[in-house]
Amino acid sequence: MKKVVVIGAGPAGLTAGLELMRASKEYEVILLEETETVGGISRTVRYHGNRMDIGGHRFFSKDDEVTRWWEALLPMQGAPAYDDLLLDREVPLAAGGPDPEREDRVMLTRRRVSRIYYRQKFFDYPVKLNANTLKSLGLTAALQAGASYLAAAARKRPEDSLENFYINRFGRKLYAMFFEGYTEKLWGRHPRVISAAWGAQRVKGLSVTAILKDMAGKLRSAGDRNPKQVETSLIESFSYPKLGPGQLWEEAARQFEEAGGQLRLGCRVTGVTCSGGKAESVTYLKGGQTHTERADIVISSMPLKDLIAGMDSVPKAVRDVAQGLPYRDFVTVGLLVKKLNLKNHTSIRTLQDLPPDEWIYVQDASVKLGRIQVFNNWSPYLVKNPRETVWMGLEYFCAEGDEYWSMDEKAWTEFAADELLKMGVLASKADVLDAHLERVKKAYPAYFDTYEQIDTLIDYLNGIENLYCIGRNGQHRYNNMDHSMATAFEAVRNIISGRQDKSNIWQVNTEQAYHEEKEVAQ
């Protein structure tokens, strides 16, 4: 029997572990997780009867294998959820599916709404030069944005930075309003020093031909509440576990152990010993004691920087690349409030008449807040009293060890409440009922510093025959959850088939397009 050690019990690691246990009886699979819970940044935190989704996770994928995998763990709902019942909202139902009012092991279908909040107005996310944007900007700013876009379309900049990438697609005016300050918040770097590679995977370009053709028509129809047009739009709905994303990974962990896999929590991997082009063992700390586990195969989803730091005899050029890889950490302040000082001006019915957004992106450069999650809209079951309170996750991007990372919970609560007051999201601090703080290390692998030399690192790791790097941090790639899972599928297929070439694992999520778009008529 071959011993497989999987590092990390996030989406990639759990998928790999469970898939190996399902595929063959010839593998002994040990899954090592640093924390005391599973799910990684896709975990769900429980607090005083409420649940926090760390980062926000839509269960949507163009990969049918991923979708089938999710639905095998948590079947799609066969009856309306709590808020759908109260509001008499129509929702797709699966024949014979579970009733979320009676069963917990169920996936909900949720309507996708995410917008930008800028100068106390809502804009589409991602930003589009459409009627809604032009109307919200006002005529003068709209004309400036249109002229700026046309100027950028006529004279393209070399796409050698994220700044030029955005200007080429949106013009300098919209770039300055919606991208420049927010990007610096998120990454801690100005867009001019960040690679265009990040933007290419997250934003789809506007069509110059289409803009030129209907610019005048959009300006004329800016006051029309229902402009008729066809354009590229994000998905309209997505699946979501009744009790948050961590519920799915807790179920995956349960099935992994039920199949015979060993899940060891509180185990921080400190080293991988290699010899003769193969990984031989994994060393980890648990309860202050050092343990070493022999391994025939190692599957790693731990950050590349930490993986290389724990390996001996690594060439200096490779070690330098790994050491220089940048990350962005973040803090989430869970805030329970009586009500929001925001009105729902959409046609979507919601409890308490909340804005229907799951995510609200905060582009305002005068506050540090990056995003607001409204957990009531993700799932009413995340909130203890969804008809009487609003449970939010306020996301702040920072660096481990900096002044924001080091602030205590009381200071964070005050800071966050003050920013919401400044933005007009809250009317009074007296509306704050409770708060909870979560810190997340290495949440976002970044595309600058030594990232341009990452192929040197990848080539070295691929040369270790029985080592497979998967997942967001395991590949230092801004993967969505489904892409992280797909890297695990590919790694397991290689292990089962004996394939030595690992290029298929690294090629997941390399298409240069936004991953949640489709063409719709509006």
Disulfide bonds with the S-S distance in Angstrom:
none
